[in-house]
Amino acid sequence: MKKGISLLNIKNIDCLSHQIQLVVKEGLKSQESIIAAINKCKKIATHFHHSNVAQDELVNLQEKLNQPKLKIIQECVTRWNSTFYMLKRILKNKDSLCLYASTSNKISQLTSEEWILVEKLITLLQPFEEITRELSAANVYISSVIPLLATLEKVINEYNASDECIRNTILVLKQEMRHRFSHLENDILFATATFIDPRYKTKFFKNPSTKDQVMKNILDSLGDEDLSLPSCSKPKRPKIRNQDNENLGSITSLSEKSVTLKETMKMMMD
C-alpha cells in the first residue's frame, strides 16, 4: 500500500498507532526477563484457548474464589495492544491461575518476581495503550499527534522505576520514540495543524523556532491578505487554590502507578 501511494505521488503520513506499537515491541524484547515472563503468559493463554476442558476448570476455580469469570486473552501480533490486554487479564486471574497450576502440570507457574514484573509492565504500558486508542479514534485530528506524543514522553520521563529491568526498558522506549517521532515537529503539516488548533497552539512545541517557521508558512500561503487582528486584553488567570496545588502535586509525582495521558495533558496545558 505504501509503495502504491508513493507511485501515485499522493501526500500521506504513516500510521502513528502502528509506529507506537513498534516502539513497544522494541521495548518489550530488550530484556531477557521480560521476554521470559511474556512467553510464559503466551503459553498460558494458548493452553486455555486450545482446551475447552481447561477453560471449564478455570471457571470452576473462579467460582470457588468468588472471582469474576474472565477468559484469558491471547496475544495476536496483528492486534494493537494485545500483549498489554493479555498481561492485564492474566494478572486479574492471578489467584485462579496459581491454583490451577498447583493442581496440574499443564501450565507453567509464574514466579513471584515474574508476577511483580508483569504488574510493573502493565503500569508502564498503560499510557501506550491509551495513546493508541486516542490515535485510532474515528474523530482524531492530526493536530493532536504532537501534543499526545509530548504528553507520552513526559509520562515516560517521569516514571520512577525501582526495578533495573524496567529502567532499561524505559531507556529503549525513549530511544525508539526519539528515532521515530523526533522529526514530527519539523514536519510543517503536523506543526501547522497543531499551531492552528486553539486547544494546543504552541504549548507542546519543544523548539522555539517552530512557531516562526509555521507562521512563515501560513503567511506565504495567504499572500497579501490583511492579517491585522483586533487588540484584546489578556484574560486574568484564575488563582490556584491550595487544594488545586495538592491535586497538581498528586498528578506530577509519578511513580509505579497508573497515570493517564489525559490527566498529564491537562496538567501540561494548565
HELIX and SHEET records of a PDB file:
HELIX    1   1 LYS A    2  LEU A    7  1                                   6    
HELIX    2   2 LEU A   16  LEU A   28  1                                  13    
HELIX    3   3 GLU A   32  HIS A   49  1                                  18    
HELIX    4   4 ASN A   52  LYS A   64  1                                  13    
HELIX    5   5 SER A   82  LYS A   92  1                                  11    
HELIX    6   6 LYS A   94  THR A  103  1                                  10    
HELIX    7   7 SER A  112  SER A  136  1                                  25    
HELIX    8   8 ILE A  142  SER A  144  5                                   3    
HELIX    9   9 VAL A  145  ASN A  157  1                                  13    
HELIX   10  10 GLU A  164  PHE A  181  1                                  18    
HELIX   11  11 LEU A  184  ASN A  186  5                                   3    
HELIX   12  12 ILE A  188  ILE A  196  1                                   9    
HELIX   13  13 SER A  209  LEU A  222  1                                  14    
HELIX   14  14 ASN A  242  THR A  252  1                                  11    
HELIX   15  15 LEU A  261  MET A  269  1                                   9    
END                                                                             
